[in-house]
Amino acid sequence: MKQRKFIFDQAQNGKNPKEIENLLKEQFGKEAFHKTTIYKWFNYSKLGFDLENERERPGPKPDEQLCIRILQIIGEEPFSSLRSIADELNEENSTIYRYLTKYLNREYRSSKWIPHSLNDALKANRIETLKELLKILNLSKHESFKNLVTGDQKWFTLYYANDGAWIESDQNPPQMIDDQISIKKVMVTIIWGVYGFYIVDFLPPNTSYDSTYFVNNILIPLSEKREQIWSGSKKKKMWIHLDNSRIHNSKLTSSNYDSLGFKRPPHPAYSPDVAPRDFYLFGFLEEKLKGRKFKDPDELFESIIEILDSISMETLKSVFNHWIERCNWVINNGGEYFIK
């Protein structure tokens, strides 16, 4: 009873579960409740549980266990998206939203981002290019996507500040200091498909990321894995989907695609909304890294590999199927950016 009352009192004083956990350890030592129990009673305090009589107050009765599980997730990862919470708990998005807003008094606040201002010509180009890409994706689907890989390079930093959080509805939005210039960055290239991650390359310090590096460290190693990725690659070339960056389209790089057994599907300009690395992978990685600081690149590398290893084949397959859905949506909506 003492620990439960302690949790209730601290919750009323505005302490979060992590702070209460630390205070419990100071107050009760080895006898302190485990994290799961702390979340449970913290949640009860928010739901109006009468601790003295150990009963609930009259009113609607939400699923207390679901409330606890949601609080556990946003307690550890307050930047979790509605979809990621729903997927992890195997619940409908609408259910999670109702619990977050109605029972847990939370709302998500973050900045909005638009990739590019699209004019009519860019929209028309997106439509025509995506029609070509869609044909390739549908044909690849008949091969269970074994003949298709995608990927890109991206700078990752040793520190990721949160850009939003699930907070009490009467709180001000969290502040974030933009100090990206002073944070050390590391270039990471990831090439992947439905059946796994085939190239995860970390650019060594003081090394230029140019066409020569891309061919020697990405394309050639990937070519050596072609038969492992797709057994039919000896007779046919494999699709490698990349954006239109200078390195991907340079004369040196382009001259190696065919000889290494690859061919390029088209990709429309200014279109991260139809590139799996942008609408899924890199965003997923950054979400998992947010709020964390790494002492050196090796620690960052280990975390990225750990996150990639946690992604199931079922998830990767759903991403590729969603890729097709996005292409169809953009084509059917006049080339506009995909809206969830």
N, C-alpha and C positions, 0 to 999 in steps of 0.2 A: 504493500500500500504506500509506503514512504516513497519508493522510486516512481510509482505511477503519479502520485501527487506532485512530486518534484518535476516530472515531465509536463504535467498540466500547467503548473505555475510558470515554468520557463517558456512554454508555448504561448501563454497569455502575455508574457513579457516580450514577445516578439522573436524569441530564439528559434532557429531552424533545427531540424533533427541532428545535423552534424555538430552544431554547437552544443546541443543538449547531450549528445553522446560524450563529448569531451568533458563537459561539466559533471556528468554522471561518474565518469572514471575518476575524476578528482574527488568526488564526494563519497563514492561507495567502493572504489578500488576494484578488486577482483570480483566482487559481488554485483557489479554494475550490469544492467541488462545488455543483451546483445542488440546489435543494430536493428534487426528485424523487429524485435519487441518494442524498441524505441519508436520506430516508424508507426507501429500499430497503435500505441497509446497516444502518440502525437496526432495521428489521424482521428482517433476517438475524441480528442479535445476539440478538434475542428468540427466534428459532427454533432456536438452537443451532448456527449455522453455524461450522465450524472454519476460522477465518481463516488460520491458519498453513498448513493443507493444502488450503484452499479446497474443502472438501467438507462435506456435512451429516453430522451424527451419526445413528446408526441410530434408527429409530422412524418413526411416522406422518409422512407428507409432505403437508402441506396445500398448497393452491395459493398459492405465494408472492406472485404478482402480486395475487391477491385480498386477501391480508393487507396488502400495501402500500397498495392502494387504500382499504381500510377505515381504515387508520391515517392516511392522508392526510385523509380526511373528518373523522374525530374529532379529528385534530390541529388542523384549522382550525375545526371546529364540534363541540366535545366534547359539546354538548347535543343533538346530532342524535338523533332517535328511531330505533328499530330499523326502522320502516317507511320512513322517509325515506332511510336508508342503503340498504335493499334496493331501493327504487324507483330511486335514482340509479345503482346498480350492476346493475340488472336481474337481481337474484337473489331467491331465496325468503327470506322472513323467517327460516325455520328455519336456513337456511344461514348467514346473517349472524349469528344468535344463537350458533350453534355455533362460528363463527370467533372471535367476540368473547369468549366465555366459555372455550372450550377452548384455543385457540391464542394468543390475545392477552391472556388473563387479565384481562378487563374485566368490570365489572358496572355497571348503571345505577342510581343512587340519586337519588331525588327525593321531594318531598312528595306526599301524596295529597289530592285535593280532591273534595268531594261538594257539588253545587249547592244542595241543599235536602233537608230531611227530609220525605219524602213520606208523608202519611197515606192512608187508603183513599179519602177523598173526592177528594184531589188526583190519585191514580192513576186513578180512574174518570173524572175530567174530562180527564185527558191522553188516555185511550183514546178517548173520544167526540170530542174535538176533533181528534185525529190521524186519525180515520176520515174526517172532513170534509176535512181538509188533504190526505190521501192521494188522495182522489178528484180533487182539483184537480191534484195533482202528476202523477197518471197521465194525465189529460186533456192537461195541458201537455206531457207527454212525446210525445204524438202530434203536437204542433206543434214537436217538436225543442227544446222549452223556450224557443222564441223569444218567447212571450207572458208570460214570468215573470222578474221580477227580485227580488232580495233585498238586504238590507243593514242597516246600523245605524251609529251613531256610537260612538266609543270614545276614551278618553284614552290618548295615547301619551306616553312620557317621553323626556327627552334622555339617559337612561342606563338600560341594562338589565343587571342582574346575572344571572349564570347561576344557575338553580335546581337544577341537577344536572349531572353530568359522567360520562363513561366513564373510570373510574379503575382503578388496580390493585386487585385484590380484597382485598388486605390493608391498604389505606389507609382512613383515616377519611373519612366523608362531608364534602364541601366545605362551608364555612361561608359564609353569606350574611347581610350586615347589611341589615336592613329599614329604609331611610331614605327611603321614598317621599314623605314629607311635604315634605321639603326639595328634592325634584327637580322641576324645571320640567316642566309637563305641557301638551300641546297636543291639542285635540279634533279628531279626524279622522272624517269621514263618508264611507263607501264604499257605493255602490250598484252591484251587479254582476249578471251573468247568465252563462249558458254561453258567450256569444260575446264577453265582455270586461267591462271596468270602465268604467261610464258616468258616474259621478259620484265624484270624489275631492276632497272639500272640506276645507280646513284653516281652522278657525275663527280669524279675526283676533284679535290681542291685545285685551283689554279689551272684548270683544264677548259679549253674552249669547246662549247657545244656547237659544232658546225656540221656540215654535210659529211665530212670525212669521219667524224666521230659517230654520226648517226648510222652510216653504212657499216663501219667496222664493229660497233658495239651493240647495235640494235638489229639491223637487217640481216647481217651474216649469221649471228647466233640464232635468230629466229628462223632463218632458212634451214639451219641444221636440225631444227625441231619440227620441220613441216610434216614429215611422215608420222611423227609421234602425235601431232595435233590432228592430222587427217590422213588416214591411210591411202586415200586416193590421190594424194598430192604428187605422186610420181608421174601420173598420167596427165594431170591437170594442174593449172596454176591456182594458187590460193589468193582469195581476196584479202587485202590489207586496207582497212578504212582509216584514213588520216585526214587532218584538215589541210587547208591550202597554205600553210606557212612556207616561208622561203626555203627552209631546210628540207621539207618534204618534197618540194617541187623543183629543187635546184637541178642543174644539168647533171652533176655528179650522181646525186641520189636517183634521179629518174632513169639514168642509164643502167642502174643496177637492179631495178625491180624485175624486169623480165628474166635476166640471167640467173637471179636468185629464186625464181619460181613464184613471183608475186604479180598481181595486177591490182590496179587501183579503181575502186568505185568512185563516182563523183560525189562531191560534197559542196553544197551551196555556200556562198560567202555570208559572213555575219550570221551564222546559224548554230550557235551552241545548243539551242533547244532541241536539235535533232542529232546531236553527237553524244553517244552514251557516256563518254568520259566526262562530259560537262553536265548532262542532266542527271547522271547518277554517280559515277565512280569518284571523281575528284571532290564533289560536294559531300559525298558520304564520308570520305577520308577526312576532310576538313572538319566535318561535324564531330567525328570521333576524336579529333585532336584538339578541339576547342577547349580553352580553359587550362591547357597543359603547357608546361615549360620543360624543355629538354636541355640537359647540360652540355651535350655535344651531338654532332650528326649521327654517331653510331646509335645513340639512344633513340633518336628520331627514326632511324632506319628500322630498328627492331620493332618499334611500335607500328610503323606502316606495314611491315611484313606480318605482324600479328593480326592486324585488322584485316588485311587481305585474306589471310588463312581462315578467318572466321566467316567469310562470305560463302554461302552454299552454292552448289551448282544450280539448284532450283531458283535461287535469287538471280543468278546471272542469266538463266534462260528467260525469266520473266522480264528482265531488262531488255533483252533483244526483242522479245515479243512487243514490249512497250515501245521500242524504237519504231517498229512497223506502225503501231497505232498513232504515234506522234507524226510520222510522215503523212499518213492518211489525213489526219486532222488538219495539218498545215495546208495540204493540197485542197481540201474541201472548204477551207476558211480563207481563201484568197491570199495565201502566203503570209498571214499574220503569225506572230510568235505564238507558240503553243501555250495555252492557258489550262491549268489543272481544273 
